Each structure stands twice: as structure tokens, then as C-alpha cells.
Amino acid sequence: MIVLDRRSGPLFFTIEELHNVPGMPAVKGTDLQRRLKSQAEAMGAELARADVASAEGAAGDFTLRGADGASWRGKTVLLATGVARYHPTVDGDFRPCFKYAGKGNLYYCPDCEAPLIAGKPTVVIATAGARGGAGMALGLSRYTDDLTILVSGPGAAASASQIERLEAKGIELVAGEIKRLVGRPGRLEAVRLADGKTLEADAFFVSSPARGRTDLARQLEVEEAPTGHHAQPASQRGDTNVPGVWIAGDLRPMTQQVAVAMGTGNIAAVMIDQYLRRRDVA
Ligand SMILES: Cc1cc2nc3c(=O)[nH]c(=O)nc-3n(C[C@H](O)[C@H](O)[C@H](O)COP(=O)(O)OP(=O)(O)OC[C@H]3O[C@@H](n4cnc5c(N)ncnc54)[C@H](O)[C@@H]3O)c2cc1C
């Protein structure tokens, strides 16, 4: 078995503290990554850094090709290519957020981190329009009643019913471009806007689309999920409409969590093993 990864996923960043990973409270992303890697190697897997540019073939003989021209053949393929996230841009550049994403109080995942904002003044930064930001803020209002939405990117406007609920909860919508992040390592304190306004808070949540990296799935003709941004499993086991191709993790249309990625990877691996044994017997 070979695991090909270009290593740009969230666990390769220093996510200081992962939440909701059963049995591993507050595990660091980088530590978890190391443990998974050494466990896979101990079990005989080969791990290689590679940017896979193309995938083709059919059950029993798939070929993956790297951007550098390398190629790999396999009887089955498990795709776990994750999602691409959209960070807020700061003076036109998305990289300044890396200083705080996963390392302090700039959060992305309400399913993982919403309880951490309990009672705290919080700014929701909507990178793809007010509608998404309003949906996130209304969900977060269960944890704090001090919420502001900064709409910092183009996208759908909030619906009339969202606006009514935001008003009822005293949640303000502010539009503006972020000019600067103000803070110290691991702690974002404020966002300064191009119009000179500064939004201070104890916590910041990013509302952004997380779109599955479906390029390889599409090349193999794996069905698209109704979300339009993920690959569709044929069953909970992670098999797909294409015999010999399985999918796992954030690429599937479900909540993006480490434990879910591991669980869906686990069931896919077991099913692939059973599939290969059945083929051998046949
Ligand atoms: C800031 C942040 C904080 C988070 N906090 C938590 C938390 O507290 N708790 C929690 O449970 N979850 C958290 N998550 C979510 C969690 O990280 C993901 O759900 C999990 O990593 C998904 O695993 P995955 O293997 O499906 O995808 P990923 O971890 O994204 O891994 C996919 C890998 O595939 C590689 N890849 C993609 N395409 C190609 C290609 N063509 N060729 C080669 N390699 C490729 C990518 O480079 C990447 O390394 C957080 C995410 C972020 C961004």
C-alpha cells in the first residue's frame, strides 16, 4: 500500500489543539499526524510526498500520475483529498490568517469549537457573503449573545428571515475589507478595516465555503454529492459508483472532523481489504 500526500492539509499546520478526537483530548495536529504516519509505516505502508495530478483506469488497474511525471499503479484507490478552505483576505492576501488559524482564537469549525466562545464577544468573518455569515452567527448565538458579523467578501445577501432573527438577537452586520490583523502570537485581538474601523473581540469565527478537492474523483467519474462540492459515497462504507474507488474524510459530504475522517477511512480500508480478498478467491 502506498499513501500519496502533498501535505497541505490542516494537520500539517500546527493546529495547537484539536477538539473532539476521542481518547486524545487537546492533541496537537502535528503530533497526531506523526503518530498516524509511524503507525502506518509500522504496518508496512509506504508514505510518499507527491502531488497527484491525474487518475485513470478501472477496478484492478488504476494509474495515478504526479505533477512531476512520476506514476503509481494500484488495484484499488482510496481518495481522501479533503476540502479547500477559504481564509479571509487581509489587504488582499489570505496568508496572514495562518498565524492564528488553529493556534488560538480564530476558529473555523462550529462543530469542533463553538463551545470555546461561550459568553465571549465574537466576530464572525463572512468570506462568502452575509447569508453564510448570518447562518453561522445564528447558530453560534446559542453560546454567546455578543456577536457581530463582518461581511468581508462577495456572496449571497442575508435572507429576510435571517435579518429578522439577527435584529431580534441584536447581531450587527458590518461590511468591510480587512486591512490588518491586530494581535500577538496565538491571540487575535482585533481586525482593522480599510475604512479605519476596528472590530475588537475575544473570539473570531470564519464563515467560508469548504469545498471538497474533487478533481481526482471527477477524473475517475465518481458521482458528485448533491452539495455540489463533495464526492458521493454509494453507501456508508465509502464505496462509490466506480468499482474499485473508495472515498473517505472531508471529501465526503459530512461534518469535517478528525474522528469522522479516521472512521470513514477505517471502514473504507476494511472494505477494500475484503474486496481484494474476494477478488483473490474468485
Ligand atoms: C483550522 C482548523 C481547525 C480544525 N480543528 C479541528 C478540531 O479541533 N477537531 C476536529 O475534529 N477537526 C478539526 N478540523 C478539521 C480536520 O482537520 C479535518 O476534518 C480532517 O483533517 C480531515 O481529514 P482528511 O484526511 O479528510 O483531509 P485533510 O486533513 O485535508 O487531508 C487531505 C490531504 O490530501 C492532500 N491532497 C489533496 N489533493 C491531493 C492531490 N491531488 N495529491 C496529493 N495530495 C493531495 C492534502 O494536501 C492533504 O494533506 C480543523 C480544520 C481546520 C482547517
Ligand as a Chemical Component Dictionary entry (heavy atoms), coordinates in Angstrom:
data_LIG
# 
_chem_comp.id                   LIG 
_chem_comp.type                 NON-POLYMER 
_chem_comp.pdbx_formal_charge   0 
_chem_comp.three_letter_code    LIG 
# 
loop_
_chem_comp_atom.comp_id 
_chem_comp_atom.atom_id 
_chem_comp_atom.alt_atom_id 
_chem_comp_atom.type_symbol 
_chem_comp_atom.charge 
_chem_comp_atom.model_Cartn_x 
_chem_comp_atom.model_Cartn_y 
_chem_comp_atom.model_Cartn_z 
_chem_comp_atom.pdbx_ordinal 
LIG C1  C1  C 0 -8.034  25.496 11.397 1  
LIG C2  C2  C 0 -8.692  24.141 11.520 2  
LIG C3  C3  C 0 -9.003  23.632 12.767 3  
LIG C4  C4  C 0 -9.602  22.371 12.899 4  
LIG N1  N1  N 0 -9.884  21.907 14.154 5  
LIG C5  C5  C 0 -10.444 20.690 14.283 6  
LIG C6  C6  C 0 -10.698 20.169 15.597 7  
LIG O1  O1  O 0 -10.440 20.813 16.606 8  
LIG N2  N2  N 0 -11.244 18.912 15.688 9  
LIG C7  C7  C 0 -11.551 18.167 14.587 10 
LIG O2  O2  O 0 -12.012 17.041 14.754 11 
LIG N3  N3  N 0 -11.313 18.648 13.339 12 
LIG C8  C8  C 0 -10.780 19.874 13.164 13 
LIG N4  N4  N 0 -10.542 20.369 11.911 14 
LIG C9  C9  C 0 -10.973 19.569 10.756 15 
LIG C10 C10 C 0 -9.989  18.429 10.472 16 
LIG O3  O3  O 0 -8.680  18.951 10.341 17 
LIG C11 C11 C 0 -10.424 17.692 9.204  18 
LIG O4  O4  O 0 -11.757 17.234 9.341  19 
LIG C12 C12 C 0 -9.538  16.487 8.903  20 
LIG O5  O5  O 0 -8.175  16.881 8.816  21 
LIG C13 C13 C 0 -9.997  15.821 7.607  22 
LIG O6  O6  O 0 -9.105  14.820 7.236  23 
LIG P1  P1  P 0 -8.993  14.378 5.701  24 
LIG O7  O7  O 0 -7.926  13.331 5.691  25 
LIG O8  O8  O 0 -10.316 14.076 5.133  26 
LIG O9  O9  O 0 -8.489  15.659 4.918  27 
LIG P2  P2  P 0 -7.185  16.540 5.134  28 
LIG O10 O10 O 0 -6.717  16.508 6.553  29 
LIG O11 O11 O 0 -7.488  17.853 4.498  30 
LIG O12 O12 O 0 -6.076  15.773 4.284  31 
LIG C14 C14 C 0 -6.149  15.694 2.882  32 
LIG C15 C15 C 0 -4.740  15.604 2.354  33 
LIG O13 O13 O 0 -4.813  15.271 0.968  34 
LIG C16 C16 C 0 -3.832  16.028 0.286  35 
LIG N5  N5  N 0 -4.212  16.143 -1.126 36 
LIG C17 C17 C 0 -5.327  16.697 -1.662 37 
LIG N6  N6  N 0 -5.319  16.580 -3.001 38 
LIG C18 C18 C 0 -4.155  15.958 -3.310 39 
LIG C19 C19 C 0 -3.540  15.566 -4.530 40 
LIG N7  N7  N 0 -4.128  15.803 -5.722 41 
LIG N8  N8  N 0 -2.315  14.946 -4.485 42 
LIG C20 C20 C 0 -1.715  14.703 -3.298 43 
LIG N9  N9  N 0 -2.241  15.053 -2.092 44 
LIG C21 C21 C 0 -3.444  15.668 -2.112 45 
LIG C22 C22 C 0 -3.825  17.374 1.007  46 
LIG O14 O14 O 0 -2.602  18.026 0.766  47 
LIG C23 C23 C 0 -3.987  16.939 2.474  48 
LIG O15 O15 O 0 -2.742  16.763 3.117  49 
LIG C24 C24 C 0 -9.931  21.620 11.741 50 
LIG C25 C25 C 0 -9.632  22.126 10.473 51 
LIG C26 C26 C 0 -9.014  23.377 10.354 52 
LIG C27 C27 C 0 -8.679  23.907 8.970  53 
# 
loop_
_chem_comp_bond.comp_id 
_chem_comp_bond.atom_id_1 
_chem_comp_bond.atom_id_2 
_chem_comp_bond.value_order 
_chem_comp_bond.pdbx_ordinal 
LIG C1  C2  SING 1  
LIG C2  C3  SING 2  
LIG C2  C26 DOUB 3  
LIG C3  C4  DOUB 4  
LIG C4  N1  SING 5  
LIG C4  C24 SING 6  
LIG N1  C5  DOUB 7  
LIG C5  C6  SING 8  
LIG C5  C8  SING 9  
LIG C6  O1  DOUB 10 
LIG C6  N2  SING 11 
LIG N2  C7  SING 12 
LIG C7  O2  DOUB 13 
LIG C7  N3  SING 14 
LIG N3  C8  DOUB 15 
LIG C8  N4  SING 16 
LIG N4  C9  SING 17 
LIG N4  C24 SING 18 
LIG C9  C10 SING 19 
LIG C10 O3  SING 20 
LIG C10 C11 SING 21 
LIG C11 O4  SING 22 
LIG C11 C12 SING 23 
LIG C12 O5  SING 24 
LIG C12 C13 SING 25 
LIG C13 O6  SING 26 
LIG O6  P1  SING 27 
LIG P1  O7  DOUB 28 
LIG P1  O8  SING 29 
LIG P1  O9  SING 30 
LIG O9  P2  SING 31 
LIG P2  O10 DOUB 32 
LIG P2  O11 SING 33 
LIG P2  O12 SING 34 
LIG O12 C14 SING 35 
LIG C14 C15 SING 36 
LIG C15 O13 SING 37 
LIG C15 C23 SING 38 
LIG O13 C16 SING 39 
LIG C16 N5  SING 40 
LIG C16 C22 SING 41 
LIG N5  C17 SING 42 
LIG N5  C21 SING 43 
LIG C17 N6  DOUB 44 
LIG N6  C18 SING 45 
LIG C18 C19 SING 46 
LIG C18 C21 DOUB 47 
LIG C19 N7  SING 48 
LIG C19 N8  DOUB 49 
LIG N8  C20 SING 50 
LIG C20 N9  DOUB 51 
LIG N9  C21 SING 52 
LIG C22 O14 SING 53 
LIG C22 C23 SING 54 
LIG C23 O15 SING 55 
LIG C24 C25 DOUB 56 
LIG C25 C26 SING 57 
LIG C26 C27 SING 58 
# 
